[in-house]
Amino acid sequence: MKTVLVAGAGGFIGGHLVSKLIKKKYKVTCVDIKPKKKWFQVFQKTKNYSLDLKSYSSCLKVTKNIDYVFNLACNMGGMGFIENNKADCMTSVLINTNLLRASRKRKIKKYLFSSSACVYNADKQRHSSNPALKEKDAYPAQPEDGYGWEKLFSERMCRHFQEDYGLQVRIIRFHNVYGPYGTYDGGREKAPAAICRKIIEAKLNNKKKIEVWGDGKQTRSFMYIDDCIEGILKIFFSKFSDPINLGSSEKVSINHMIKIIEKIACIEVEKKYLLNKPKGVRGRSSDNKLIKKIVNWEPGIKLNEGLEKTYHWINSQISRNLNNKKFIK
């Protein structure tokens, strides 16, 4: 039985990955900086640690007797968070640095680093109709300030640990992952979850008006969490070690995504556009030619299907919270 460490296991993607690895009969160790009561998913069949992986000693502790490392740990959130917390995002470089050092010492067989589409050159993302981003478009380097630079630097560190020490690495550039068991409020949520929550609240409060960051014409591609987990494992067990996109090629505007969620919610809302809020690049989507070539795969869940599942999960969480408040009163 292979032993696996999932760093960032208390987060959105990490929790879903742990669930899948358990089903595949791996022996899983989970670690996250958050106390376990704040993890999105907790499993009884795993070893669970609440530790700060910016510490080398913590990294040494959790990598003992481990075969594979999945490093999903970082300080991040939606565009509002990463634009206003650049220093905190940059400190995540310590997590990858010390996990790599510990993995080398522990003779880890394979190491996955979770990078981001935020590494891509900003000049290639200035228009909503931009072509999909190819892996080569990260250079010449002009990534998202703070978070994007940390990811790009950490990619290179992974590459050099493979070149210099023989550590087998996999580097995945995520493009906007969404789905159940994720953040939908509090400031770290991403666009699909935020808009679902706003429309649910508008419906509950009978206000039928939501705030939208930017003019709604920004374009993105969004990948459902089940596709994301399948893609992670396909890339991890391939022989490909260069950075590779993992995202949907189904590009939509924010306004179009709002229309999809309105249809799911059976409501139409008035949109108040907040042009002074963080809105990121103008246009970004994933070119999937390389992942098709390497593992003959790309995401299969369409946006309307994934958003429907996400909307109903968030709605259930909000309803449960409202019922709990009534009970407490």
N, C-alpha and C positions, 0 to 999 in steps of 0.2 A: 504494500500500500504506500503510495507516494504521500509525502507530507508537504503541505502547502501553507505559506504565510500570506494572509491578505492584510496589507497595511491600509488603513482607512476603511476598515470593515464596518464601522458604525455609520458610514455615509450611505448615500443613495445607491450608487453603482456597486460599492463594496458589499452591501447587504445582499443584493441580488446575485452577485458573483458567488458569495459564500453559499447561498442556498443551492445554486447549481452545482458547485463543487461537492457539496454533501451528497446530493443525488447521484453524482458520479463516483461516490465511494472514496473520495479523498479524505485524508486525515487533515483537518483544517485548524490552524491557529489564527485567531482574529486579534487585531490590535487597532485602537483608535484613541486619539487624545481626549475625546469626550468621555464623561462618566457613562457607564453602561445604560443607565436609565434614560439617556438621551440618544442612544443608538436607534436608528430607524428599524433595524431588525436584529434580534438577539437569538442565538441558537444554542440549545442545551448540549448538542453533540460536539461542540467546538471548545477549544481553550480560548478564553476571552481575557484580554488585558486592556486596561486603560493606562496608556503610557504616552509620553511625548517623544516621538521618534526623531526630534531634532537632537536628542541626546544619543551619543555613540553607545553608551552603556546599555540604553534601552534597546537599541538596534541589535547589539550582541545578544541580549537576553532572548529576544523573540525569534532570532534566526538559528538558534541552536537546534540541531537535528532536523533541519528543514531542507527539502529538495528544491522547491520552487518558491519564488517570491513574486507576488503581484503588488506593486507599489502604486496604490491609488490615493495615497495620503497627501493632502495639501490643504492650504488655507485658501478657499475660493468660494465663489457664489456667482450670482448673475452679474450683469453689466454694472448695475448700481453699486454692488459690493467691490468688484475688482477695480473700478475706476476711482473709488474713494478710499481704498486700503492697499495702495501699491507696496508700501514697506512690509506690511504683514504678509502679503502674497509672496514677496521676494524671499522672506525667511524660509519658505518651504524648500529652498535649495539645500538647506541643511538636512532635511529628511532624506532626500535622494542621495546626498553625499555620504551620509553616515550609514544608510542602508546598503549602498554599494560597497563601502569599506567593510562592513560586517559580512556581507555576502561573499566577498573575496576571502575573508578569513575563515568563514564557515564552509567554503568550497561549495556554494550554492550551484546547482546544475543549470538553472535558467532564471532570468530576472526580467520582469516586465515593468516598464515605466509608462505611466499614463500621462501623455502630453495633451496638447490642445490645438485646435484650429487658430487659437490666438497667437500662435507663433508665426503666422503668415504675414508677408510684407503688406503693410497698410496701403501702399500705392496701388495694389492689385484689388482693392476692396472699396474703392471710392464711389462706385455707382451701383445702383440696385440691379442692373442688368449685367454685372461682371460675369465673365466665364467662371465655371467651377474651378476651384483651386486644386492644382496638382502639387504633389509632394515637393517638387523642385521650386515652387513659388515661395518657399520660406527664405530664399536667398536671392539677392542681397538682403541682409537682415534688417528688418524694420517692423518688429512684432509689436503687439499690444504692450504699452508701457507698464512695467511692473510685472504683472502676471505672465504675459507673453514672453518677456525676457527670461524670467525664471525657468519657464518650460523649455525654451530654446537652449539655454545654457545647460540644463539638466540632460537634454537629449545628447548633447555633445559629450558630456561627462560619461554617459552610458556607453557611447561609441568608443571612447578612449579606454574605458575599463575592459571592453571586449578586445580592443587592439593590443593593449599592454599586458593584460592579465588573463585573457582567455575566458572571461565571464560571458556566457551566452546571454545576449540581451534581445528584448523585443520592445519596440517603441511605437505606441499607438497615439495618433492624433485624433482625439474625440471631437465630433461636431454636434453640439447641442443635444444632449441625451435627456429624455423626459419619460415620465410614467409614474405609476403608483409607488408609494413608500418613498417619496421624495419631499424636498422642501417646497412649501407652497405659500409661506408667509414669513415675516420676520426680517426681510431685507436681503436674504441670500437666494431667494427663488429666481428661477429663470422664466423666460417669457411664457411658455405654454402653461406652466403651473400658475403664474401670476394672473394671466388673463382668465383662466378657468375660475380661480378664486374670486376675482373681481366681478365676473358675470354671475356667479353663484350668489355673492353678497348683494348685487344689484337686484337680483330676483327675490331674494329673501326680504330685502328692505323696500321693495317696490319702488325703487328710484330709477331704474332703467338708464343709468348713466355711468360710464366708467372713464377712468383716466388712462391715457396711453402715452408712454414715453416716446418722444419723437413724433413724426408725422404719419407713422404707420406704413410708410412705403419702403422701409428697410426690408431687405430680403435675407432669408436664412434657410437652411435645411435642418430638419429635426428628426432624430432617430429614436424610435421606441426602445425601451430598456431591454426587452427580450431579444431584439435584434442585436443590441449592443453586447450583451453577454455572449451570445453565440459567436459574434465576430471576434471578441476578445480571445476566446478559446481556439478558434480556427487560426488566428494569427500566432498565438502563443505556441501552438504545436506545429507550426510550419517551420521551414528552415530560413525564413526571411528575417533579417536583423536590422534593416534600414527603417527610418520612420515611414509610417503608412497611415493613410486616412482611414478612419472608421466613422462613417456618417451616411446619412441618406442623400441621394442625388435629387430628391424631390424638393425643389426650391419654391418657397412661397413668400409673399409679403406678410408683414404683421397684420395688416388689414384683412388679408384673405384668411389668415388663421383665425381672426376674430369672427369672421363670417361662419367658419366651420363650427366654432364653439357655440355661437348663437343658435345655429340649427340644432345642435345637440341639446342645448338648454331650452329650446322652444321659446326664445325671447329675442327681441331686437333691442339693442342699446345705443344710446347716443354716445359718441366718442369725444372726449375732451383731450386734445393733443397738447402735451407738455413739452414744448420745444427746447426748454432749458435743462431737461433731465438727461442723464447719461444714456446714450443710444448706440454706442459702439460704431463699428464700421457700417458703411452704407449697404454693401452687398457681399454675402458670403455663402458658399455652398461647397459640397464635397464632390470632387472628381473621383470616381470609383474605378477607373480603368485599372489601376495597379492592384487593388484588392481582388478584382475579378481575375486578373492574370495570375496572381500568386496563389489564391485559395479557391478560385472559381465561385465567388460568393459576393453578394451585397444584400443590404437590408431588404426585407420583404413586406413589412407591415406598413401599410399606407397611413398617411397622417390622420385622415378622418377616423380610421379605426383606432389608432393609438390614442388620439385625443378623447374619443368617447370613453375608453377605459379609464383614462386619467381623470376626466371630468367627474365620472361617477365615484371614483375613489376619493377625490378631494371633497366632493359633496357629502359623502358618508362621514368623513372626518369632521367637517364643519358642523354637520347635524349632530354628531355625537358630542362635540364640544358644547354646543348650545344646550343639549339635553342635560349634560353634566352640570352646567351653570344653573339651570332651572332646579335641578335636584338639590344643589348646594343651598340655594335660596330657600 
